[in-house]
Amino acid sequence: MILFTLSVSAEQIETTIISQTLVKSTNSWDGSQLLSYPEGQPEVTILKITIPAGVTLPLHQHPFINAGVLIKGELTVVNKAGKKLIMTAGDPIVELVNKWHFGENSGNVPAEIIVFYAGIKGQPITIK
């Protein structure tokens, strides 16, 4: 067996910054065009949502544009017509606006998703 020792100075450490677009779209995941932003005081909300294995979220809708990235596990999003988006860790989503849908975690581990909502102050971001 031959072992090599690598000596690296602090100046030789990689310093490249990488910017990767995960999604850029004018449409929701089901292909429908995103609505215009409503009038009012903008309010940004960023949530980390954890959905336990085997759990199905209730039917709901969002009155504002929102997007997220699944950071762990699996998640299936289903619209009222039955169209499905199957997500795995690392997948982005541009969520439905003013359309009923639900999510389900049929995997064996909790699903974790970071979601950014472009809302209006004083108005709910989710309607059940």
N, C-alpha and C positions, 0 to 999 in steps of 0.2 A: 504494500500500500504506500502510495506517495501522497504526502500532504503538502499543500501550498499555503503559504501565508501571504495575505494581501494587505498591504499598508496603503491607506488612502488619507491624504491630508484634507482638512476642512475645505480648502479651496477647490478640491477636485470633486466634491459632492455635486450631484446634478441639481441645477437650479432652474430648469425649464418649467415654465408655467403652461399648463394645457387647459384649454377651454373646449368643451365638447357639447354641442347642442344635442339634447336628448329628444326634444320635440319642438317643432315650430309649425303652428297650424292656425287656420281660420275656421276649422271645423272641429266638432266634438268627435269622440271615438266612433260614433255610429254614422259619421259622414254628414250630419246636419251642420249647417252654418251657425257659427257663434253669433249671439245677439249683440247689439251695441251696448256699451256701458251705460247704465242708468245715471240720471242726474242725482246729485247729492254729495255729501262729504265722503270721499273714499276712505275705506277702512280695510287694511290688509290684515288677514288672519292666516297664520301658518300653524297647522296641526300635525302632530305625530299621532296616528291612529293605530292602535293594536287590536287586531281581531283574532280571538282565540281560534285554534283548530276546531273545525266542525261547526262554527257559528255562522248564521246567516243574518245579515243586517235587515232591519225592517224596510219596507218600501218607502222611498223618500225622493225628494227633488231639491235642487239648488237653484235659487233665483239669480245667482251671479256666476260669472265665469270662474272656474277653478281648475287647477291642474295639479298633478302629483307624480311621485315616483315611488314605486313599491321597492322598499329596501330589504325586505326579508319575506320569505315564504311564497305562497301562491294566493291569488285572488281572482275570482271570476265576477265580472260585473254584467248584470243582465237588465236590459230595458224592458218596458212593459209589453213590447211586441215579441219578446223572447230572444232577441239578438244578443249574443254573448261576446264579451271581450275577456280572453283568458290571459292573465298576467303572471309572470314569474319575477323574482327579484331582479331589479335593475330596469324593469319596463316602466316607461312613462305613460301617463294618461291625460288627455284633455277631456274633462268630465262633461256630462250632459247638463244642459241648462234648461230649467223649467220642464223637465221630462221625468216621469216616474221611473225609478230603477232601484236595484238593490245589489249588494255585494255578498259573496259567500266565500268562505275559506274552507275548501274541501281537502286541504292539505293536512299534514300531521304536526305542523309547528305553527305558532302564531304568525300571522301576516302583519307586517308593519309597513305603513305607507305615510309619507310626508305629503301633505296637501296644502297648496297655496290658494287662498280665496281672495278675489278682488271684489270686496263687498262695499256696502254703504253703511256708515255709522248708524246704529240703532235698528238695523234690519237683520233678521236671522239669515244665516248662511245655509241652513238646512231646514226643510219643511217636511214633517212626517204626516 
